[in-house]
Amino acid sequence: TLFHTSSSTTQDLPRISLSVRTKMQLSGIALVLLIGGCNTATAFIETNSTSEFDSFEYVDPELKQVSDWDITERPSINSISGEGGDKGASIYYVDGRSGRPTVVHPYAESILPGNGLGNRLLWTVGTSHDEGHGPITDHRILSEAAVDGCKQWITDHQDGLGVNVEELFAPGMVRTSTHADGDIQLSLKRTFQGIEVVGSRVAVTIVAGNIVTVAVEQWGDIAMDFDVAPTITAEDALNVLSTHTGHALMAGEETCDSEVQILTLANDDTPMESSTSLRGTNFEPLEVIHGYKHKLTWRVCPKFDGQGDAQSFEGYVDARNKKIFEFKNTIDLFEAEGGVFPLSNDGKAGGVEQAEWPMSYMWVGSADADVGGNFDVTGTASLRGKHVNLVDRCGDASLSSSADGINWGTSGGTDCAIGRVNGQQVGGSGNTHASRTTYYHTTHIADIASKHLPNEVWLKRQLRANVNINDNCNAFWNGNSINFYTSGGGCANLGEISGVVAHEWGHGMDANGVAWGISKPSGEGIADLYAALYDGTSCIGRGGLSNICNLKGDRCKFSLGCDGVRDIDYMNHNSERPHTMSWARNNCDDSVHCKGHVYSEAVWSLYKRELPAIGYDDLTALELTTYLLYKAADNVEFWYTENG
């Protein structure tokens, strides 16, 4: 074992307590932000459907309704307890669809050594530390210990939680993130007989060695005789979608590996008593619930003749009767030095190209530049580095070092205008405004994130960025890269605008966090927040459009002139009222960009209103909000429930 219990009294230890007193509308992990504690592709701008494929998109009502559940606060009781223990949940919440606890805040439950309330665990000899002296700092050891500790804790409490630990901790179904301050987040996907149960998981947050939050999401009973053997093949499922669209498949060019998965659906057919589905629980059940049901499906990602670059399709097809549960386009149509647009290319303050900004971490010959763009070898560079592989549709970029280093220059114009030094073009046809600006901002926001999440695997990988794509009025994340269109159609070149770059990068951060995949019910809010806190402005993508932004009739104030796609400060809209969950239910329909305002406005208000109200200056409030956002968002699957 890595640790053991010490004989210290609790009076000798610093105490960390956690309490929640309001009815919960956000999910448990999202709530950590407010109290201090499978990729989907997305786009920047929500456009009208123009593709012939759009009319074939479909979501089965039972799948669409599965996330529309109430989360209800229950009183403080000792319903979640281990064998012979008297520790209880100080507060917990119940999933109104299944009747199970969905968010639990355990009281003084220690699973790793730390200075949390009542924590008397110490690291054991043999872990490269003397007994009781100094913490373990190797994040791999911490992650392994956290997984082992969580497995034991969930095993001890599975009856109270209404889960089966044998359906957790399968290989490849566990993600952990160890933060710089030692806090740990875990996301545990559910499997049944070795098959992933889509939408069902357990998420855990550990602070100071104690479990402070456990979230159980969309966990319903699966009958032990549930048949996991498909009666159709993946090829059959692909052909079903080909018939559905009327377009031929491009064989062998699928964009994901076909996989059998169990889909979690809303069971609104036959109400049942909650007590019939809960094992060993002793809390007061809800009177009547409908629960969940499950279907065996094929997840397939076909590619069709005639589809465009900004289309990446995914489908779920019943693995027995070929029923389509979902078919959708996952792209939801939006001193190496050089010239960079700080915020925008609109010519206003922060919208004029600045010369000789450092190209951090750029690869030069056999060496890497440092954060200031400095390097100590001679060689040739392209717009590639530790964080970014920049691909420009205008052409290639390459520049050799000289006695003055590497200077990619500046230029007038837009799109394929080439950078100049002393009036001469340099660096090739791929040395454009969008290349330099996208490289700079992607590198810097990734560097900021790495400081908050130093062990995040995705942040250690190089991200591909495609700029000057021959289209206009959008940018998108496709699951592997960020992509930006040229100017035209009333829109600027979106690769030249820092907020758009940060927003699309934010989708990648969201998709590759501990929780797997784009967060729900909208990942647009978190992408907007990453961009807003990076730029320090609530106007997302300033200068991107030719019109003042408009949120479902609640226009942005003309006097403030936000010509980006959204403004996440509600005071900058004509109504001057927060766009709440009830407002979203009545106005947003299926618009994910609209739904994102519910929580993006709340977090922006934390920065601009709540923290200043208790004495924080603007810079400190920005730093604190950014810190909380990166820590909390990493393990969020549901920011709020649409029926909450």
PEFENUR-V813913 format. One record per run of one state. SS is the DSSP state (alpha for helix, beta for strand, coil for the rest). FROM is the first residue (numbers start at 1). TO is the last residue. If there is no record, write none. Layout:
((SS FROM TO) (SS FROM TO))
This chain:
((coil 1 2) (beta 3 5) (coil 6 9) (alpha 10 12) (coil 13 25) (beta 26 26) (coil 27 27) (alpha 28 35) (coil 36 41) (beta 42 43) (coil 44 53) (alpha 54 56) (coil 57 57) (beta 58 59) (coil 60 60) (alpha 61 67) (coil 68 70) (beta 71 74) (coil 75 76) (beta 77 77) (coil 78 88) (beta 89 95) (coil 96 100) (beta 101 106) (coil 107 108) (beta 109 110) (coil 111 120) (beta 121 123) (coil 124 138) (alpha 139 161) (coil 162 164) (alpha 165 167) (coil 168 173) (beta 174 178) (coil 179 183) (beta 184 192) (coil 193 194) (beta 195 207) (coil 208 209) (beta 210 217) (coil 218 233) (alpha 234 245) (coil 246 248) (beta 249 249) (coil 250 258) (beta 259 266) (coil 267 271) (beta 272 272) (coil 273 273) (alpha 274 276) (coil 277 288) (beta 289 289) (coil 290 291) (beta 292 300) (coil 301 303) (beta 304 304) (coil 305 312) (beta 313 318) (coil 319 323) (beta 324 329) (coil 330 335) (beta 336 341) (coil 342 352) (beta 353 358) (coil 359 361) (beta 362 364) (coil 365 366) (beta 367 368) (coil 369 379) (beta 380 385) (coil 386 387) (beta 388 392) (coil 393 394) (beta 395 395) (coil 396 398) (beta 399 400) (coil 401 401) (beta 402 402) (coil 403 404) (beta 405 407) (coil 408 409) (beta 410 410) (coil 411 417) (beta 418 418) (coil 419 419) (beta 420 421) (coil 422 423) (beta 424 425) (coil 426 431) (beta 432 432) (alpha 433 452) (coil 453 457) (alpha 458 460) (coil 461 462) (beta 463 472) (coil 473 474) (beta 475 477) (coil 478 480) (beta 481 486) (coil 487 487) (beta 488 488) (coil 489 490) (beta 491 491) (coil 492 493) (alpha 494 496) (coil 497 497) (alpha 498 511) (coil 512 519) (beta 520 520) (coil 521 523) (alpha 524 535) (coil 536 538) (beta 539 540) (coil 541 544) (beta 545 545) (coil 546 549) (beta 550 551) (coil 552 553) (beta 554 556) (coil 557 557) (alpha 558 560) (coil 561 565) (beta 566 567) (coil 568 569) (alpha 570 572) (beta 573 573) (coil 574 580) (alpha 581 587) (coil 588 591) (alpha 592 595) (coil 596 596) (alpha 597 613) (coil 614 617) (alpha 618 633) (coil 634 637) (beta 638 638) (coil 639 639) (beta 640 640) (coil 641 644))
